[in-house]
Each structure stands twice: as C-alpha cells, then as structure tokens.
Amino acid sequence: MRRRTFMAAGAGLALAAAAPAHAAARRVLHVRPGDSVQAAVDAVTGPGWTIVVHPGTYREVVNVPADKAELTVRGAVPDPRAAVIVHDNANGTQKPDGSGTYGTAGSATFTSAAPGLTVRDLTLANDWLRADHPDITGTQAVAAYTYGDRTHFDNVRLLAHQDTLFVETTALTAFDRQYFRRCYIEGDVDFVFGRATAVFEECHFHTLQRDVGFTPKGMVFAPSTARANPYGILAVRSRITSGAEDGAYKLARPWVPSYETTAWPSLVVRNSRIGPGIDPVAPYTNMREAYPWQTMRFREYANSGPGAVISVPDNRPQLTAEEAAVHTRRTYLGDWRPYERR
C-alpha cells in the first residue's frame, strides 16, 4: 500500500507566527500553516468559539475536551481537501513515554468530547499503514473519535483504513447524537463503528482496495448500540462505492465489545445506492459467532444499485413502510435539528 497524498492548498505560503491569530471580539481563532490547531483549541476560553483552519497540512493530534462546548472547527475555504489534519498513530503504536500502546481510541488524529461540536470543510485523516509496520498487530488507526452529544460534521473528509470513524457516547447510559451530512468516509475494516445515535445523510462511503487474499476484505459499519437505545446508526440518501473487486466487502457486522456484552447493535441503511463492491447475496457477517448478526437490529429500506439486490431475502431484512416512517433523522435526533441550519 502506498501512503496517501493529500491535496492541501496553501503550499508555499509564508509561515505564520507559532501561536494562532486571535480575533477576540468575534471569538474567532485563525490557524495558518506553521500554527497548531491544538494550540487554538487550548486557547478557547468558553462556549461558542470558532476556529478557522486555513489551507495547509497540519500533522498533529487534536483533542477537544468536554469544556470546549459549542465549538466550531472549520476550513477557511469550502473545499474540504484544502485544510488537512493528519497523524499516524495506531492501536499498537508505542507511546513515546514508554507507558504502553495508544489503543484504538487513543490512536485518533482528532478526538472530541465536547457537546455541540461542529466540524465542517476539513479533512481528518490517519495515514498509518499496515504495510509499513508488519510488527504491529493492533492495526486500528482512527481518523476521528467523537463522543459528545450534538456532534455535527458537514462536508468533512474522513480518511483511514481500519476504524476510520469512531462514533461513541460519553457513557453506556448516554444516547449521544451525531449528525454527518455531505461527508466522504473511506476505509476497509469496520470503518464506521461505535454506539452513538449517528445519522449519515447524503454521505459517500468508499471501501478501499486491500492487499489480502481473502474475502470479505472488510466491512463498512460495525455498530455497538446499547440495548436500551432504540436508535443506532442510520444512513439515508447516501452511497457506497468501492476500490476493490465486486462483492469483496460486507455492508456490516455487529460489534458486541467484551467490556459491554449487553450491546444490541442497530443499523438502518435506507434510500441509498449500494455499489457492486458490497456482497449482495450475504451483505452481513459476524464479528464473533456468539453474537450472530441475525439477532441484531439490522434493516434496509428502498436501497438501489447492484449491491442492494435482494436475491436471498433472509439475508437482507427489510423495513416495512410503516417501520421506515420511524427511522428518520428527525426521530433519531429528536429536539436537536442541525439539518435545519443552512
């Protein structure tokens, strides 16, 4: 595998000062090449700030703590390829202080626990590659790990291989809501996963070619929804494409973590186009045989494309029209309606 090259405008720009530029009256911080996005996050002093990331590539880890509520992090231009935040830690990467490895969550390039976070017009990436580290078996390498309620991503590119986007909650009993609109998400194994109530609207999921001799090469979704939560992951009016051969990928498998064996994963994919990269005959598989996908809350509705063909009905549980009326962004997100912002 070749390391990704990122299209990042701003090459040749003069470096700004080491600290982010402030526009205090408007509660805006500007980050330019040579600055640190994390330094800007650290400089936020209360709710409602905006960080504007100017075109360039920022190789760093960014962590937004819970006390940075209602924060917006956005690109300075509408093209999400212009401003790229990227790093290369994996689950099995040793920490510099010798205290152990990062683990899956700790591998994330971008992490946020802040309620009311908005991210838009950016690329978040983890460019760690298995081929470069054959000695590491913990190959999960997260681009974004989000676990605050009312997390909103709009026009964001999320790039990695295994475990690209970790949509989590602050606690097992918390049904934190996340909304992704017009996002591009690519990866190979379980690259959208977690227990959040997460709605994906008009998003593009892309499975990567993977240099292995077996199939399935990976899965798009791996929800781990809490049993008490009626709503898990919803993908609506979206599309799934592939860089691999036809039928090489599964749509999903359920994730029941060893530390949370009461999970009852929930996934609905509806009104979406599923390309030939997804196995149409058997689109689901198990992560562990003790938790068969047939016992999970996996449903589809009104999908199209060669990967959505229903040839074995038992392998593709469908919602009825009456059930589909419940599985909407409005039901999942409740009194929070980020889709009404324009």
N, C-alpha and C positions, 0 to 999 in steps of 0.2 A: 504494500500500500504506500502511496505517496502522501506526504504531508500536504494538507490543504494549502492553497494560496488564497489569500483573502483579497478581494477587491476593496481597497481602502483609499479613498480620495485623500488628498492633502499631502502627498509625498512631496518633499521639497519645501514644505512650509517652515518658516523660521520657528525655532523652539520658543515657547512662551516661558514665563517665569515658573519656578518649581511649584509654587502654590497656585491654586485655582483663582481665577479672577472673580471678584465679587461685584454684585450689583445689589447691595444690601437693601435699598429701598424697595426693590421689587422681589426680594427674597429669591434671587436667581444667582446661581454659580455657573461660570463658564469654564469648561475643561478643554484645553487645546493640547496638541502634540507636545510632549515634554512634561505635561502636568500628570497628575494622578487622579483617576476617578475616585479611588478610595479616600484620598485626601479631601475631595469635595464632599463626599458622604460624611466624613468625620467633622467637617466644618458646619454642617447643618445643625441649627440650634433649636428647632421646633418644628411643628407640623406645617405642611403646605409649601415647602420649598420646591424649587425646580433646579435640576442640574442639566445643563445643556452641553452635550459632548460633541465637539467639533470634529470634522473629518480627520481620520487617522487611525492607527492601530495602537491599542493600549494593552500591552502584555502585563497583566496583573490579575490578582484575585480581588474581587469586590464583595464586601459583606455589609448588608444594610440591616442594622439591628432594629429591634421592635420599637425603640423610642423615636425612630425617624418616620413617624406616621404621615400619611398623605403625601409622600414624596413622589415627585415625577422625575424620571431619568429619561431623557430623550436626545435623539440625534439633532444636530443643528440643521440638517437638511432632510427632506423626506425620504431619500434613498437609504434603506437600512444597510446597504453594503458600504456606505461611506465611513461610518464610525464602527469600529470593531473592538470589542473587549474580549481578549482571548488568553487562556493559560493552558497548562498541560500537566495537571496532576491526575492521577488515577487512584482507585481504591487502594491498590498495593504499593503506591509510591511512598517511600520512606520520608518522614518529616525531617527537616534539616536539624532539629534539636535532638534527634535520636529517640524520641518518645514513642515511636511506632509508625504505623502507616495512617494515611488520611481517612480510609474508609470511603464508602460510596458517597455519603452526604458531604464529607469533608473534601472530596475531590472537586467540588463545584467551582467553576470560574466565577459565577455570580450567585450569591445567596441572599435571600431576603426573608426576614421575619416580620417586616413592617406591615401593619394594616393599611389598606388604602393605597398601596403602591401602584404607580402607573409607569410602564416602560414602553417606549414607542420609538420607531425609526432607528433601530440599532441592530447590530449583530452581536450575539453572545455565543462564544464558541469554546470548545475544549479540543485541542488538536493533538492530544495524546494518541499514539498509535500502538497497537499490539505488536506490529512487526518490528518496531524499534526497541521493544522491551520484552524479549522472549522469556526472560527470567521472572516476570511478574505475572501471577495468576489472577490477581484481583483486577480485572480489566475494565470494570465500570469507570467511566470518566464523564462526569456530569457537566453540562454547559450551564444549566440554571436549576437551582434548588429553591423553590418558593413555598413558604408555609404561613403566610399571613392572610387573614380574611380580606376580601375585596382586592385581590391582586388582578391587575388589568394589563395585558400585553397587547399592543396594537402595532401591526406592521413590523414585527421583530423576526429576525432570522435566528434560529437556534440550531447550532451545528455541533455534532459529535458523532460517536459510533455507538457504544453501549451506554444506555441510560442517559440519553441526551437531556430530557426534561423530567425533573422530579417534582411532581405536584403533590405536596404533602399538607398536613394540618398541624396545628400547634399542639394538639393532644388527641387521643383516641376519641374522646367525647366531643371534640370540636368539629363542626361541619364547615370548615373554612371554604369560601367560594373563590374561584378563579375564572377569569374570562379571557380567552385568547381570540383575537379577531385579525384576519388577514396575515397570519403568521406562516412562516415557512419553517418546517421542522424536519430534520433529516437524521438518520442513524441506522443501526442494524438490529441490535438485540434490546427488546423491551424499552424502546427509546422514548415512550411517553408512559410514565408509571407513577403510582402513588395513590393515596387515599382521599385526596381532596375532591370536593364537588367542582369539577372542572369542565367548562363549556368551551368547545372549539368551533368557531363559526368562520366559514369562508377561509379555512386554513388549508395548507398544502403539506401533506406528509410524504416524504420521499425515502424509500428504502435504498440503501447503498449496496453496490456490488461488494461481496465479501469473499476473500480468498480462502474458502474452505471447500472440502469435497463432499459435504453432506447437506441435506435439507431437512427441516427448514433452516435457512440461513439466519433467520431471526423473526422477530415479532414487532408489530407497531406498538400495540398497547399492552400494558400489564397493570391493570388496576388492583388496588388492595383496599377497597372501600370498607369502612367499618360496618358491621352488621346492622347497627342502629340507624345508619344513614340511608334514607330512601334513594338518594341520587349520587352516582359516582361520576364517571366520565361520559360526556355527551359530545359527539362530533356531528355537526349538522352543516349541510351545504358546503362540504369540503371535498377534497380529492386526494387520492393516494396513487402515487406513481412509483416507479422502481427503476434502479440502475442495474438490477440483476435480471436473470432469466425468468421467463414466465413461471408462475407457481412456486417460486423459491421461498416466499415468505408467508407467514401466517398473519392474520389480522390481529390476533390477541391470544394471550394466555393469562390465567388468573394468578395473582401473586398473593399467597397467604404467608406472611412472614412468620418465621419461627418464634418471634417475640410477640406475635399478635395473631394467634391461631383462630380467633373468633371472626376474622375478616370474612366478608361475603362480597367479593368483587363485583362491581356493577359497571357495565359498558353498554352504551347505545350508539350505534352508527346509523345515521338516517339521512335520506335525501342527499347522498354523497356519491361521487363517482369513484369506483374502485377499479384500478387498472389491472392488467394481466399479471403483475408481479405477485399478487395475492392468490394463494391456492383456492380456487372456487369450490372445489369438492369438499375440502376439510379445512376451513379457514381458521379453526381454533385448535389449540393443543393444550396439554397440561404442563405446568411447571413441576409439579410433584403429583404422583399418582394418587396420593391420599386425598387430593383436592381436585377431582375431575371438573373440567370446565362445564360439563353438562349440568352440574349442580349450582352453577353461578348465575348471576343476573346478566347474561349476555344476550342482546337482542339487536335486530336490524329492522330497518323500515325504508321502503321506497328507494333503495340504492340502485345504481346503474353501473354499467361497464362490465368488461369481461371477468373481472374479479368478484363480481356480485351475482353471477349467475347461480340460480338455485337448482342444482342437479340432485342433491340429496337433502330433502327438506329437514330431516332430523339434525343435520349438521349446521343448519343456519336458522335458528329460532327467530321468528319474525314477530314484531308488534302488530296487534290489530289496530285499526284506525282509531278506535276509542282509546286504546293504550297510548298510541302515538300522540294524541292530543295532550297528554300529561307530560311527555318527555320533550319539553321545550326549554329554551333559555330562560323564559320568564318563571317557569316552575322551579327550575334548578337554582336560580339566583335570587328568587324571592323579591324582597323590597329593595334590593340593590340592582340598579338598571344602567350599567355602564354603556349598553348598546344604544341608549337614547342620546348619548353625547355625540355631537358631530361638529 
